[in-house]
Amino acid sequence: MSLLAHTGDGWPWLIVGAVAALTTHELLHYVVLRALVTIAVTGTLVGSLKLFFHRKRPSGQRGQLYFSFDHHSSPSGHAARVAALAVVLASSYQAVAVPLAMWALLVALSRVVLGIHYFF
């Protein structure tokens, strides 16, 4: 579950996206650029909402990076990032829409199972 949850980390997606944006085919370049903008917008929105709601995290996995870097639980940046990426990628590659939707759902659930976020 932890590995699945970490697929929603922001910094690897930014690094992969930046490298891919420099080295890919024109169509992929466009998709990667859309994904990078999506990550930035989602991060800004989630960060703003966390400052507004100030909901503390549940007691799971204390001492982990999540609790030292980000004390607020709601909304989940990982779940929001993966859901937004799934929508953007599925809009360009419809054949992978279902696996992307499953990935987004599983990342969101993994955050709850690990005790890093609340279900509601």
Biopython code that builds the backbone (N, CA, C, O; Angstrom):
import numpy as np
from Bio.PDB.StructureBuilder import StructureBuilder

atoms = [
    (1, "MET", "N", (0.821, -1.201, 0.000)),
    (1, "MET", "CA", (0.000, 0.000, 0.000)),
    (1, "MET", "C", (0.864, 1.264, 0.000)),
    (1, "MET", "O", (0.534, 2.267, -0.633)),
    (2, "SER", "N", (1.952, 1.185, 0.712)),
    (2, "SER", "CA", (2.822, 2.353, 0.790)),
    (2, "SER", "C", (3.406, 2.699, -0.577)),
    (2, "SER", "O", (3.446, 3.868, -0.961)),
    (3, "LEU", "N", (3.854, 1.694, -1.302)),
    (3, "LEU", "CA", (4.398, 1.929, -2.646)),
    (3, "LEU", "C", (3.327, 2.529, -3.553)),
    (3, "LEU", "O", (3.598, 3.469, -4.300)),
    (4, "LEU", "N", (2.129, 1.994, -3.491)),
    (4, "LEU", "CA", (1.018, 2.521, -4.282)),
    (4, "LEU", "C", (0.737, 3.972, -3.915)),
    (4, "LEU", "O", (0.546, 4.814, -4.792)),
    (5, "ALA", "N", (0.713, 4.261, -2.618)),
    (5, "ALA", "CA", (0.459, 5.631, -2.155)),
    (5, "ALA", "C", (1.518, 6.591, -2.698)),
    (5, "ALA", "O", (1.208, 7.727, -3.057)),
    (6, "HIS", "N", (2.766, 6.130, -2.755)),
    (6, "HIS", "CA", (3.855, 7.002, -3.212)),
    (6, "HIS", "C", (3.851, 7.256, -4.714)),
    (6, "HIS", "O", (4.577, 8.130, -5.189)),
    (7, "THR", "N", (3.051, 6.512, -5.471)),
    (7, "THR", "CA", (2.962, 6.818, -6.907)),
    (7, "THR", "C", (2.289, 8.167, -7.130)),
    (7, "THR", "O", (2.316, 8.698, -8.240)),
    (8, "GLY", "N", (1.693, 8.715, -6.095)),
    (8, "GLY", "CA", (1.078, 10.034, -6.185)),
    (8, "GLY", "C", (1.970, 11.156, -5.698)),
    (8, "GLY", "O", (1.546, 12.312, -5.683)),
    (9, "ASP", "N", (3.205, 10.847, -5.297)),
    (9, "ASP", "CA", (4.132, 11.904, -4.876)),
    (9, "ASP", "C", (4.325, 12.899, -6.012)),
    (9, "ASP", "O", (4.384, 12.514, -7.180)),
    (10, "GLY", "N", (4.422, 14.160, -5.672)),
    (10, "GLY", "CA", (4.519, 15.192, -6.697)),
    (10, "GLY", "C", (5.882, 15.342, -7.333)),
    (10, "GLY", "O", (5.977, 15.481, -8.553)),
    (11, "TRP", "N", (6.939, 15.316, -6.545)),
    (11, "TRP", "CA", (8.258, 15.629, -7.084)),
    (11, "TRP", "C", (8.723, 14.648, -8.155)),
    (11, "TRP", "O", (9.321, 15.097, -9.133)),
    (12, "PRO", "N", (8.485, 13.317, -8.038)),
    (12, "PRO", "CA", (8.921, 12.456, -9.151)),
    (12, "PRO", "C", (8.177, 12.760, -10.447)),
    (12, "PRO", "O", (8.758, 12.700, -11.530)),
    (13, "TRP", "N", (6.888, 13.088, -10.334)),
    (13, "TRP", "CA", (6.107, 13.408, -11.535)),
    (13, "TRP", "C", (6.626, 14.670, -12.199)),
    (13, "TRP", "O", (6.651, 14.762, -13.426)),
    (14, "LEU", "N", (7.039, 15.638, -11.402)),
    (14, "LEU", "CA", (7.590, 16.866, -11.985)),
    (14, "LEU", "C", (8.916, 16.597, -12.693)),
    (14, "LEU", "O", (9.170, 17.137, -13.770)),
    (15, "ILE", "N", (9.757, 15.764, -12.089)),
    (15, "ILE", "CA", (11.049, 15.435, -12.697)),
    (15, "ILE", "C", (10.847, 14.633, -13.987)),
    (15, "ILE", "O", (11.427, 14.958, -15.023)),
    (16, "VAL", "N", (10.022, 13.587, -13.917)),
    (16, "VAL", "CA", (9.754, 12.769, -15.105)),
    (16, "VAL", "C", (9.118, 13.622, -16.193)),
    (16, "VAL", "O", (9.490, 13.526, -17.362)),
    (17, "GLY", "N", (8.168, 14.448, -15.810)),
    (17, "GLY", "CA", (7.504, 15.313, -16.785)),
    (17, "GLY", "C", (8.451, 16.288, -17.441)),
    (17, "GLY", "O", (8.392, 16.504, -18.652)),
    (18, "ALA", "N", (9.331, 16.885, -16.640)),
    (18, "ALA", "CA", (10.281, 17.854, -17.191)),
    (18, "ALA", "C", (11.244, 17.177, -18.164)),
    (18, "ALA", "O", (11.528, 17.717, -19.233)),
    (19, "VAL", "N", (11.745, 16.001, -17.797)),
    (19, "VAL", "CA", (12.652, 15.273, -18.686)),
    (19, "VAL", "C", (11.914, 14.845, -19.952)),
    (19, "VAL", "O", (12.436, 14.999, -21.057)),
    (20, "ALA", "N", (10.706, 14.311, -19.798)),
    (20, "ALA", "CA", (9.923, 13.867, -20.960)),
    (20, "ALA", "C", (9.573, 15.033, -21.869)),
    (20, "ALA", "O", (9.551, 14.883, -23.090)),
    (21, "ALA", "N", (9.302, 16.187, -21.287)),
    (21, "ALA", "CA", (8.957, 17.360, -22.098)),
    (21, "ALA", "C", (10.128, 17.781, -22.986)),
    (21, "ALA", "O", (9.924, 18.360, -24.053)),
    (22, "LEU", "N", (11.324, 17.496, -22.556)),
    (22, "LEU", "CA", (12.507, 17.864, -23.338)),
    (22, "LEU", "C", (12.870, 16.829, -24.398)),
    (22, "LEU", "O", (13.602, 17.140, -25.337)),
    (23, "THR", "N", (12.367, 15.599, -24.259)),
    (23, "THR", "CA", (12.874, 14.528, -25.110)),
    (23, "THR", "C", (11.823, 13.767, -25.907)),
    (23, "THR", "O", (12.163, 12.768, -26.540)),
    (24, "THR", "N", (10.564, 14.194, -25.905)),
    (24, "THR", "CA", (9.521, 13.361, -26.496)),
    (24, "THR", "C", (9.022, 13.856, -27.847)),
    (24, "THR", "O", (9.325, 14.965, -28.289)),
    (25, "HIS", "N", (8.257, 12.999, -28.470)),
    (25, "HIS", "CA", (7.554, 13.289, -29.714)),
    (25, "HIS", "C", (6.596, 14.463, -29.486)),
    (25, "HIS", "O", (6.205, 14.719, -28.347)),
    (26, "GLU", "N", (6.215, 15.175, -30.542)),
    (26, "GLU", "CA", (5.387, 16.381, -30.412)),
    (26, "GLU", "C", (4.068, 16.120, -29.681)),
    (26, "GLU", "O", (3.691, 16.901, -28.808)),
    (27, "LEU", "N", (3.360, 15.037, -30.019)),
    (27, "LEU", "CA", (2.096, 14.732, -29.343)),
    (27, "LEU", "C", (2.333, 14.427, -27.868)),
    (27, "LEU", "O", (1.609, 14.920, -27.003)),
    (28, "LEU", "N", (3.350, 13.613, -27.581)),
    (28, "LEU", "CA", (3.673, 13.320, -26.180)),
    (28, "LEU", "C", (4.116, 14.581, -25.456)),
    (28, "LEU", "O", (3.806, 14.763, -24.279)),
    (29, "HIS", "N", (4.832, 15.446, -26.143)),
    (29, "HIS", "CA", (5.267, 16.701, -25.553)),
    (29, "HIS", "C", (4.055, 17.503, -25.083)),
    (29, "HIS", "O", (4.064, 18.071, -23.991)),
    (30, "TYR", "N", (3.021, 17.545, -25.909)),
    (30, "TYR", "CA", (1.783, 18.251, -25.562)),
    (30, "TYR", "C", (1.114, 17.617, -24.343)),
    (30, "TYR", "O", (0.675, 18.327, -23.438)),
    (31, "VAL", "N", (1.035, 16.293, -24.315)),
    (31, "VAL", "CA", (0.406, 15.589, -23.195)),
    (31, "VAL", "C", (1.203, 15.813, -21.916)),
    (31, "VAL", "O", (0.621, 16.051, -20.858)),
    (32, "VAL", "N", (2.522, 15.738, -22.001)),
    (32, "VAL", "CA", (3.382, 15.949, -20.833)),
    (32, "VAL", "C", (3.229, 17.376, -20.324)),
    (32, "VAL", "O", (3.158, 17.599, -19.115)),
    (33, "LEU", "N", (3.178, 18.327, -21.220)),
    (33, "LEU", "CA", (2.987, 19.717, -20.811)),
    (33, "LEU", "C", (1.648, 19.885, -20.093)),
    (33, "LEU", "O", (1.570, 20.568, -19.072)),
    (34, "ARG", "N", (0.607, 19.269, -20.620)),
    (34, "ARG", "CA", (-0.707, 19.318, -19.951)),
    (34, "ARG", "C", (-0.629, 18.669, -18.571)),
    (34, "ARG", "O", (-1.221, 19.173, -17.616)),
    (35, "ALA", "N", (0.094, 17.558, -18.459)),
    (35, "ALA", "CA", (0.234, 16.868, -17.176)),
    (35, "ALA", "C", (0.983, 17.745, -16.168)),
    (35, "ALA", "O", (0.600, 17.809, -14.999)),
    (36, "LEU", "N", (2.045, 18.418, -16.613)),
    (36, "LEU", "CA", (2.806, 19.294, -15.712)),
    (36, "LEU", "C", (1.958, 20.470, -15.228)),
    (36, "LEU", "O", (2.005, 20.835, -14.053)),
    (37, "VAL", "N", (1.192, 21.052, -16.127)),
    (37, "VAL", "CA", (0.294, 22.148, -15.730)),
    (37, "VAL", "C", (-0.756, 21.620, -14.751)),
    (37, "VAL", "O", (-1.093, 22.289, -13.774)),
    (38, "THR", "N", (-1.263, 20.436, -15.016)),
    (38, "THR", "CA", (-2.252, 19.819, -14.131)),
    (38, "THR", "C", (-1.675, 19.614, -12.735)),
    (38, "THR", "O", (-2.343, 19.899, -11.742)),
    (39, "ILE", "N", (-0.448, 19.125, -12.651)),
    (39, "ILE", "CA", (0.200, 18.912, -11.357)),
    (39, "ILE", "C", (0.349, 20.242, -10.619)),
    (39, "ILE", "O", (0.070, 20.321, -9.422)),
    (40, "ALA", "N", (0.781, 21.274, -11.318)),
    (40, "ALA", "CA", (0.970, 22.583, -10.692)),
    (40, "ALA", "C", (-0.351, 23.174, -10.198)),
    (40, "ALA", "O", (-0.436, 23.670, -9.074)),
    (41, "VAL", "N", (-1.370, 23.117, -11.038)),
    (41, "VAL", "CA", (-2.677, 23.675, -10.657)),
    (41, "VAL", "C", (-3.279, 22.873, -9.504)),
    (41, "VAL", "O", (-3.808, 23.451, -8.555)),
    (42, "THR", "N", (-3.200, 21.544, -9.583)),
    (42, "THR", "CA", (-3.745, 20.702, -8.523)),
    (42, "THR", "C", (-3.021, 20.968, -7.204)),
    (42, "THR", "O", (-3.658, 21.072, -6.155)),
    (43, "GLY", "N", (-1.705, 21.076, -7.254)),
    (43, "GLY", "CA", (-0.934, 21.357, -6.045)),
    (43, "GLY", "C", (-1.305, 22.684, -5.415)),
    (43, "GLY", "O", (-1.428, 22.788, -4.194)),
    (44, "THR", "N", (-1.481, 23.689, -6.239)),
    (44, "THR", "CA", (-1.875, 25.009, -5.735)),
    (44, "THR", "C", (-3.257, 24.959, -5.105)),
    (44, "THR", "O", (-3.469, 25.508, -4.024)),
    (45, "LEU", "N", (-4.190, 24.306, -5.771)),
    (45, "LEU", "CA", (-5.553, 24.199, -5.255)),
    (45, "LEU", "C", (-5.596, 23.405, -3.952)),
    (45, "LEU", "O", (-6.223, 23.837, -2.984)),
    (46, "VAL", "N", (-4.938, 22.256, -3.921)),
    (46, "VAL", "CA", (-4.928, 21.427, -2.712)),
    (46, "VAL", "C", (-4.260, 22.171, -1.558)),
    (46, "VAL", "O", (-4.764, 22.161, -0.434)),
    (47, "GLY", "N", (-3.132, 22.814, -1.835)),
    (47, "GLY", "CA", (-2.460, 23.581, -0.778)),
    (47, "GLY", "C", (-3.346, 24.679, -0.212)),
    (47, "GLY", "O", (-3.368, 24.900, 0.999)),
    (48, "SER", "N", (-4.064, 25.358, -1.067)),
    (48, "SER", "CA", (-4.975, 26.414, -0.617)),
    (48, "SER", "C", (-6.113, 25.838, 0.222)),
    (48, "SER", "O", (-6.474, 26.399, 1.256)),
    (49, "LEU", "N", (-6.666, 24.732, -0.220)),
    (49, "LEU", "CA", (-7.756, 24.099, 0.526)),
    (49, "LEU", "C", (-7.287, 23.583, 1.882)),
    (49, "LEU", "O", (-8.024, 23.668, 2.865)),
    (50, "LYS", "N", (-6.071, 23.051, 1.943)),
    (50, "LYS", "CA", (-5.538, 22.579, 3.223)),
    (50, "LYS", "C", (-5.387, 23.734, 4.202)),
    (50, "LYS", "O", (-5.669, 23.583, 5.391)),
    (51, "LEU", "N", (-4.943, 24.885, 3.709)),
    (51, "LEU", "CA", (-4.819, 26.056, 4.580)),
    (51, "LEU", "C", (-6.184, 26.532, 5.065)),
    (51, "LEU", "O", (-6.307, 27.049, 6.175)),
    (52, "PHE", "N", (-7.202, 26.359, 4.238)),
    (52, "PHE", "CA", (-8.552, 26.765, 4.607)),
    (52, "PHE", "C", (-9.169, 25.808, 5.625)),
    (52, "PHE", "O", (-9.763, 26.253, 6.607)),
    (53, "PHE", "N", (-9.034, 24.482, 5.401)),
    (53, "PHE", "CA", (-9.692, 23.497, 6.263)),
    (53, "PHE", "C", (-8.913, 23.182, 7.544)),
    (53, "PHE", "O", (-9.533, 22.932, 8.577)),
    (54, "HIS", "N", (-7.596, 23.187, 7.511)),
    (54, "HIS", "CA", (-6.751, 22.900, 8.687)),
    (54, "HIS", "C", (-7.103, 21.599, 9.391)),
    (54, "HIS", "O", (-7.024, 21.534, 10.618)),
    (55, "ARG", "N", (-7.484, 20.578, 8.665)),
    (55, "ARG", "CA", (-7.837, 19.304, 9.298)),
    (55, "ARG", "C", (-6.575, 18.503, 9.572)),
    (55, "ARG", "O", (-5.812, 18.200, 8.655)),
    (56, "LYS", "N", (-6.358, 18.161, 10.832)),
    (56, "LYS", "CA", (-5.178, 17.391, 11.216)),
    (56, "LYS", "C", (-5.267, 15.968, 10.661)),
    (56, "LYS", "O", (-6.352, 15.440, 10.416)),
    (57, "ARG", "N", (-4.104, 15.374, 10.474)),
    (57, "ARG", "CA", (-4.050, 14.006, 9.964)),
    (57, "ARG", "C", (-4.475, 13.016, 11.052)),
    (57, "ARG", "O", (-4.386, 13.317, 12.242)),
    (58, "PRO", "N", (-4.945, 11.815, 10.626)),
    (58, "PRO", "CA", (-5.201, 10.753, 11.603)),
    (58, "PRO", "C", (-3.872, 10.244, 12.163)),
    (58, "PRO", "O", (-2.812, 10.718, 11.755)),
    (59, "SER", "N", (-3.914, 9.308, 13.069)),
    (59, "SER", "CA", (-2.708, 8.905, 13.802)),
    (59, "SER", "C", (-1.842, 7.867, 13.093)),
    (59, "SER", "O", (-0.879, 7.390, 13.694)),
    (60, "GLY", "N", (-2.129, 7.498, 11.870)),
    (60, "GLY", "CA", (-1.345, 6.469, 11.163)),
    (60, "GLY", "C", (0.031, 6.944, 10.747)),
    (60, "GLY", "O", (0.227, 8.116, 10.424)),
    (61, "GLN", "N", (0.976, 6.026, 10.757)),
    (61, "GLN", "CA", (2.352, 6.239, 10.296)),
    (61, "GLN", "C", (2.987, 7.519, 10.820)),
    (61, "GLN", "O", (3.532, 8.306, 10.046)),
    (62, "ARG", "N", (2.920, 7.724, 12.102)),
    (62, "ARG", "CA", (3.559, 8.897, 12.719)),
    (62, "ARG", "C", (5.064, 8.858, 12.475)),
    (62, "ARG", "O", (5.663, 7.786, 12.388)),
    (63, "GLY", "N", (5.652, 10.009, 12.369)),
    (63, "GLY", "CA", (7.081, 10.111, 12.153)),
    (63, "GLY", "C", (7.482, 10.024, 10.696)),
    (63, "GLY", "O", (8.657, 10.188, 10.368)),
    (64, "GLN", "N", (6.531, 9.770, 9.821)),
    (64, "GLN", "CA", (6.834, 9.687, 8.403)),
    (64, "GLN", "C", (6.932, 11.096, 7.815)),
    (64, "GLN", "O", (6.594, 12.083, 8.470)),
    (65, "LEU", "N", (7.391, 11.167, 6.598)),
    (65, "LEU", "CA", (7.560, 12.434, 5.893)),
    (65, "LEU", "C", (6.264, 13.238, 5.839)),
    (65, "LEU", "O", (6.286, 14.465, 5.931)),
    (66, "TYR", "N", (5.128, 12.538, 5.689)),
    (66, "TYR", "CA", (3.849, 13.237, 5.568)),
    (66, "TYR", "C", (3.576, 14.133, 6.767)),
    (66, "TYR", "O", (3.059, 15.241, 6.618)),
    (67, "PHE", "N", (3.920, 13.656, 7.944)),
    (67, "PHE", "CA", (3.585, 14.392, 9.154)),
    (67, "PHE", "C", (4.580, 15.504, 9.448)),
    (67, "PHE", "O", (4.227, 16.493, 10.091)),
    (68, "SER", "N", (5.796, 15.362, 8.996)),
    (68, "SER", "CA", (6.774, 16.416, 9.235)),
    (68, "SER", "C", (6.700, 17.515, 8.180)),
    (68, "SER", "O", (7.024, 18.670, 8.454)),
    (69, "PHE", "N", (6.273, 17.151, 6.977)),
    (69, "PHE", "CA", (6.221, 18.127, 5.892)),
    (69, "PHE", "C", (4.863, 18.805, 5.786)),
    (69, "PHE", "O", (4.777, 20.010, 5.547)),
    (70, "ASP", "N", (3.805, 18.026, 5.966)),
    (70, "ASP", "CA", (2.450, 18.531, 5.772)),
    (70, "ASP", "C", (1.560, 18.012, 6.897)),
    (70, "ASP", "O", (1.236, 16.825, 6.933)),
    (71, "HIS", "N", (1.169, 18.876, 7.800)),
    (71, "HIS", "CA", (0.382, 18.474, 8.966)),
    (71, "HIS", "C", (-1.103, 18.321, 8.660)),
    (71, "HIS", "O", (-1.843, 17.783, 9.484)),
    (72, "HIS", "N", (-1.545, 18.770, 7.521)),
    (72, "HIS", "CA", (-2.973, 18.779, 7.212)),
    (72, "HIS", "C", (-3.388, 17.595, 6.348)),
    (72, "HIS", "O", (-2.654, 17.160, 5.461)),
    (73, "SER", "N", (-4.584, 17.085, 6.630)),
    (73, "SER", "CA", (-5.060, 15.878, 5.976)),
    (73, "SER", "C", (-5.930, 16.133, 4.761)),
    (73, "SER", "O", (-5.842, 15.407, 3.771)),
    (74, "SER", "N", (-6.748, 17.134, 4.824)),
    (74, "SER", "CA", (-7.796, 17.254, 3.813)),
    (74, "SER", "C", (-7.616, 18.514, 2.980)),
    (74, "SER", "O", (-7.444, 19.606, 3.521)),
    (75, "PRO", "N", (-7.657, 18.360, 1.669)),
    (75, "PRO", "CA", (-7.782, 17.148, 0.857)),
    (75, "PRO", "C", (-6.425, 16.481, 0.644)),
    (75, "PRO", "O", (-5.382, 17.076, 0.917)),
    (76, "SER", "N", (-6.447, 15.268, 0.163)),
    (76, "SER", "CA", (-5.218, 14.532, -0.111)),
    (76, "SER", "C", (-4.591, 15.035, -1.404)),
    (76, "SER", "O", (-5.199, 14.961, -2.472)),
    (77, "GLY", "N", (-3.390, 15.538, -1.298)),
    (77, "GLY", "CA", (-2.674, 15.990, -2.489)),
    (77, "GLY", "C", (-2.361, 14.840, -3.430)),
    (77, "GLY", "O", (-2.445, 14.985, -4.649)),
    (78, "HIS", "N", (-1.998, 13.687, -2.857)),
    (78, "HIS", "CA", (-1.678, 12.531, -3.673)),
    (78, "HIS", "C", (-2.899, 12.064, -4.466)),
    (78, "HIS", "O", (-2.821, 11.840, -5.674)),
    (79, "ALA", "N", (-4.025, 11.921, -3.768)),
    (79, "ALA", "CA", (-5.244, 11.460, -4.439)),
    (79, "ALA", "C", (-5.697, 12.470, -5.491)),
    (79, "ALA", "O", (-6.100, 12.085, -6.588)),
    (80, "ALA", "N", (-5.635, 13.744, -5.165)),
    (80, "ALA", "CA", (-6.047, 14.778, -6.124)),
    (80, "ALA", "C", (-5.119, 14.800, -7.333)),
    (80, "ALA", "O", (-5.573, 14.923, -8.470)),
    (81, "ARG", "N", (-3.816, 14.681, -7.080)),
    (81, "ARG", "CA", (-2.838, 14.705, -8.175)),
    (81, "ARG", "C", (-3.050, 13.532, -9.127)),
    (81, "ARG", "O", (-3.070, 13.708, -10.345)),
    (82, "VAL", "N", (-3.209, 12.332, -8.564)),
    (82, "VAL", "CA", (-3.376, 11.147, -9.394)),
    (82, "VAL", "C", (-4.704, 11.200, -10.144)),
    (82, "VAL", "O", (-4.761, 10.835, -11.318)),
    (83, "ALA", "N", (-5.765, 11.646, -9.490)),
    (83, "ALA", "CA", (-7.063, 11.758, -10.172)),
    (83, "ALA", "C", (-6.984, 12.757, -11.323)),
    (83, "ALA", "O", (-7.496, 12.498, -12.411)),
    (84, "ALA", "N", (-6.347, 13.888, -11.083)),
    (84, "ALA", "CA", (-6.206, 14.897, -12.140)),
    (84, "ALA", "C", (-5.346, 14.373, -13.286)),
    (84, "ALA", "O", (-5.673, 14.576, -14.455)),
    (85, "LEU", "N", (-4.246, 13.699, -12.948)),
    (85, "LEU", "CA", (-3.402, 13.111, -13.995)),
    (85, "LEU", "C", (-4.159, 12.039, -14.777)),
    (85, "LEU", "O", (-4.023, 11.950, -15.998)),
    (86, "ALA", "N", (-4.949, 11.233, -14.087)),
    (86, "ALA", "CA", (-5.721, 10.191, -14.766)),
    (86, "ALA", "C", (-6.686, 10.806, -15.774)),
    (86, "ALA", "O", (-6.839, 10.291, -16.882)),
    (87, "VAL", "N", (-7.330, 11.893, -15.400)),
    (87, "VAL", "CA", (-8.265, 12.558, -16.323)),
    (87, "VAL", "C", (-7.516, 13.119, -17.525)),
    (87, "VAL", "O", (-7.940, 12.931, -18.666)),
    (88, "VAL", "N", (-6.415, 13.801, -17.277)),
    (88, "VAL", "CA", (-5.652, 14.409, -18.369)),
    (88, "VAL", "C", (-5.085, 13.339, -19.302)),
    (88, "VAL", "O", (-5.177, 13.468, -20.523)),
    (89, "LEU", "N", (-4.507, 12.296, -18.737)),
    (89, "LEU", "CA", (-3.922, 11.245, -19.575)),
    (89, "LEU", "C", (-4.996, 10.460, -20.312)),
    (89, "LEU", "O", (-4.819, 10.115, -21.480)),
    (90, "ALA", "N", (-6.112, 10.171, -19.639)),
    (90, "ALA", "CA", (-7.198, 9.420, -20.291)),
    (90, "ALA", "C", (-7.836, 10.228, -21.411)),
    (90, "ALA", "O", (-8.340, 9.652, -22.376)),
    (91, "SER", "N", (-7.821, 11.553, -21.299)),
    (91, "SER", "CA", (-8.395, 12.359, -22.374)),
    (91, "SER", "C", (-7.564, 12.274, -23.652)),
    (91, "SER", "O", (-8.081, 12.506, -24.744)),
    (92, "SER", "N", (-6.292, 11.945, -23.522)),
    (92, "SER", "CA", (-5.433, 11.782, -24.693)),
    (92, "SER", "C", (-5.288, 10.327, -25.111)),
    (92, "SER", "O", (-5.048, 10.035, -26.283)),
    (93, "TYR", "N", (-5.431, 9.418, -24.161)),
    (93, "TYR", "CA", (-5.251, 7.989, -24.427)),
    (93, "TYR", "C", (-6.426, 7.218, -23.823)),
    (93, "TYR", "O", (-6.304, 6.622, -22.753)),
    (94, "GLN", "N", (-7.568, 7.238, -24.521)),
    (94, "GLN", "CA", (-8.792, 6.633, -24.011)),
    (94, "GLN", "C", (-8.640, 5.141, -23.703)),
    (94, "GLN", "O", (-9.346, 4.618, -22.841)),
    (95, "ALA", "N", (-7.746, 4.462, -24.382)),
    (95, "ALA", "CA", (-7.564, 3.025, -24.179)),
    (95, "ALA", "C", (-7.097, 2.695, -22.762)),
    (95, "ALA", "O", (-7.291, 1.571, -22.297)),
    (96, "VAL", "N", (-6.493, 3.641, -22.080)),
    (96, "VAL", "CA", (-6.007, 3.383, -20.723)),
    (96, "VAL", "C", (-6.852, 4.085, -19.657)),
    (96, "VAL", "O", (-6.423, 4.213, -18.511)),
    (97, "ALA", "N", (-8.029, 4.531, -20.026)),
    (97, "ALA", "CA", (-8.884, 5.257, -19.084)),
    (97, "ALA", "C", (-9.262, 4.408, -17.873)),
    (97, "ALA", "O", (-9.214, 4.898, -16.745)),
    (98, "VAL", "N", (-9.631, 3.167, -18.082)),
    (98, "VAL", "CA", (-10.048, 2.313, -16.967)),
    (98, "VAL", "C", (-8.877, 2.018, -16.025)),
    (98, "VAL", "O", (-9.034, 2.166, -14.814)),
    (99, "PRO", "N", (-7.708, 1.605, -16.533)),
    (99, "PRO", "CA", (-6.581, 1.403, -15.610)),
    (99, "PRO", "C", (-6.193, 2.689, -14.867)),
    (99, "PRO", "O", (-5.826, 2.635, -13.693)),
    (100, "LEU", "N", (-6.270, 3.827, -15.533)),
    (100, "LEU", "CA", (-5.954, 5.090, -14.860)),
    (100, "LEU", "C", (-6.970, 5.403, -13.768)),
    (100, "LEU", "O", (-6.600, 5.878, -12.694)),
    (101, "ALA", "N", (-8.234, 5.144, -14.032)),
    (101, "ALA", "CA", (-9.271, 5.357, -13.017)),
    (101, "ALA", "C", (-9.047, 4.423, -11.826)),
    (101, "ALA", "O", (-9.202, 4.836, -10.677)),
    (102, "MET", "N", (-8.687, 3.178, -12.093)),
    (102, "MET", "CA", (-8.401, 2.229, -11.010)),
    (102, "MET", "C", (-7.191, 2.674, -10.191)),
    (102, "MET", "O", (-7.190, 2.567, -8.964)),
    (103, "TRP", "N", (-6.173, 3.168, -10.869)),
    (103, "TRP", "CA", (-4.984, 3.679, -10.187)),
    (103, "TRP", "C", (-5.374, 4.829, -9.253)),
    (103, "TRP", "O", (-4.952, 4.858, -8.097)),
    (104, "ALA", "N", (-6.168, 5.765, -9.744)),
    (104, "ALA", "CA", (-6.585, 6.898, -8.929)),
    (104, "ALA", "C", (-7.374, 6.435, -7.710)),
    (104, "ALA", "O", (-7.147, 6.919, -6.602)),
    (105, "LEU", "N", (-8.289, 5.511, -7.909)),
    (105, "LEU", "CA", (-9.088, 4.992, -6.805)),
    (105, "LEU", "C", (-8.210, 4.283, -5.777)),
    (105, "LEU", "O", (-8.369, 4.485, -4.573)),
    (106, "LEU", "N", (-7.287, 3.454, -6.254)),
    (106, "LEU", "CA", (-6.416, 2.712, -5.336)),
    (106, "LEU", "C", (-5.459, 3.628, -4.573)),
    (106, "LEU", "O", (-5.181, 3.382, -3.399)),
    (107, "VAL", "N", (-4.958, 4.664, -5.212)),
    (107, "VAL", "CA", (-4.105, 5.612, -4.493)),
    (107, "VAL", "C", (-4.905, 6.301, -3.388)),
    (107, "VAL", "O", (-4.430, 6.427, -2.260)),
    (108, "ALA", "N", (-6.112, 6.742, -3.712)),
    (108, "ALA", "CA", (-6.955, 7.395, -2.709)),
    (108, "ALA", "C", (-7.230, 6.452, -1.539)),
    (108, "ALA", "O", (-7.130, 6.858, -0.381)),
    (109, "LEU", "N", (-7.574, 5.206, -1.830)),
    (109, "LEU", "CA", (-7.847, 4.237, -0.767)),
    (109, "LEU", "C", (-6.589, 3.904, 0.033)),
    (109, "LEU", "O", (-6.657, 3.714, 1.247)),
    (110, "SER", "N", (-5.447, 3.834, -0.640)),
    (110, "SER", "CA", (-4.200, 3.516, 0.073)),
    (110, "SER", "C", (-3.862, 4.584, 1.107)),
    (110, "SER", "O", (-3.312, 4.276, 2.164)),
    (111, "ARG", "N", (-4.186, 5.823, 0.808)),
    (111, "ARG", "CA", (-3.924, 6.908, 1.746)),
    (111, "ARG", "C", (-4.749, 6.739, 3.024)),
    (111, "ARG", "O", (-4.283, 7.047, 4.121)),
    (112, "VAL", "N", (-5.976, 6.246, 2.866)),
    (112, "VAL", "CA", (-6.849, 5.990, 4.017)),
    (112, "VAL", "C", (-6.360, 4.759, 4.785)),
    (112, "VAL", "O", (-6.261, 4.786, 6.012)),
    (113, "VAL", "N", (-6.055, 3.683, 4.058)),
    (113, "VAL", "CA", (-5.602, 2.439, 4.691)),
    (113, "VAL", "C", (-4.322, 2.670, 5.494)),
    (113, "VAL", "O", (-4.159, 2.095, 6.570)),
    (114, "LEU", "N", (-3.431, 3.489, 4.996)),
    (114, "LEU", "CA", (-2.185, 3.774, 5.700)),
    (114, "LEU", "C", (-2.384, 4.719, 6.890)),
    (114, "LEU", "O", (-1.452, 4.953, 7.660)),
    (115, "GLY", "N", (-3.577, 5.253, 7.037)),
    (115, "GLY", "CA", (-3.868, 6.136, 8.159)),
    (115, "GLY", "C", (-3.309, 7.529, 7.990)),
    (115, "GLY", "O", (-3.076, 8.232, 8.973)),
    (116, "ILE", "N", (-3.093, 7.932, 6.760)),
    (116, "ILE", "CA", (-2.543, 9.256, 6.475)),
    (116, "ILE", "C", (-3.660, 10.259, 6.205)),
    (116, "ILE", "O", (-3.490, 11.464, 6.385)),
    (117, "HIS", "N", (-4.815, 9.732, 5.765)),
    (117, "HIS", "CA", (-5.987, 10.575, 5.478)),
    (117, "HIS", "C", (-7.235, 9.896, 6.004)),
    (117, "HIS", "O", (-7.248, 8.691, 6.254)),
    (118, "TYR", "N", (-8.270, 10.679, 6.165)),
    (118, "TYR", "CA", (-9.585, 10.168, 6.544)),
    (118, "TYR", "C", (-10.355, 9.774, 5.297)),
    (118, "TYR", "O", (-10.068, 10.268, 4.206)),
    (119, "PHE", "N", (-11.335, 8.884, 5.452)),
    (119, "PHE", "CA", (-12.171, 8.507, 4.323)),
    (119, "PHE", "C", (-13.025, 9.682, 3.889)),
    (119, "PHE", "O", (-13.187, 9.916, 2.691)),
    (120, "PHE", "N", (-13.572, 10.424, 4.837)),
    (120, "PHE", "CA", (-14.347, 11.632, 4.559)),
    (120, "PHE", "C", (-13.802, 12.786, 5.340)),
    (120, "PHE", "O", (-14.321, 13.898, 5.241)),
]
sb = StructureBuilder()
sb.init_structure("model")
sb.init_model(0)
sb.init_chain("A")
sb.init_seg("    ")
for serial, (resi, resn, name, xyz) in enumerate(atoms, 1):
    if name == "N":
        sb.init_residue(resn, " ", resi, " ")
    sb.init_atom(name, np.array(xyz, "f"), 0.0, 1.0, " ", f" {name:<3s}", serial, name[0])
structure = sb.get_structure()
